[in-house]
Amino acid sequence: MFHWIGWIDGPNDTPYAGGQFRLTIDFPPEFPFKPPTIRFITPIFHPNISTKGEICLDILHSQWSPALT
């Protein structure tokens, strides 16, 4: 229940069209008071995703709030 694997299909009419991007979502026991860890397994070039597949958005780190769930 705390470890999910999923994917996002690349939207049509974008450079990601036709792609399927796998990712993992790990929920800590303290969720929703602590954010999930989300990481792309499929390599993807995007300004908010590191070369390790980590999503680089404050909303998933220092700006997390249980109200976002």
N, C-alpha and C positions, 0 to 999 in steps of 0.2 A: 504494500500500500504506500510505502514511502519512496519507492523507486519506480519511476515511469519511463518508458521508452516510447517515442512517438515520431511523427514526421510532419513537415510542412511542405505542401506542394507549391512549387514556384508559381506565382500569379501570371496569368496570361499578359501579353503585351509588356513584359519586363525582361531584363536580361536573365532572370531566374526561371522563365517559362520553360516547362518541360522537366525541370529539376525536381527531385524529391530529396529533402534535406532532413536527415534523421537527427534526433536530439535526445538527450536524457534530462529528466527533471527529478531531482532529489529533494524531498521534503524533510526538513529536520523535525525531530520530535516536538520542538517548540512552535512549529507552524500553527497558526498564522502570525505569531509574534516575532518570528524570524523568517526571512525570505527563503524561498526555494533556491537551489542551485541549478541553473540551466546551462547545458553545454551542447553545442552542435557536435555530432559525431562526423557528419559529412563535412568535408572542407568547403568553406564558402567564403567568398570575398565580399566583405561588407564593412563600412567604416565603424560600426558598433560591435563587431565581433572580432575577437583576438585570433591570432594564429593557432591558439590552443582550443578555439571553439567557444570561449567564454564570452557571454554577452556583457558589454561594457556600458551599462546604463545605471545611473545613481539610484533609480527607482528599485533596482534589484539589490542594492547595497545600502548605502548610508541614508537614502531617502525612503526606505521601505516603511510601510504602515499596514497594520492589519486591516485597515479600511479598504485596502486595494483588493482584498480577496473576494 
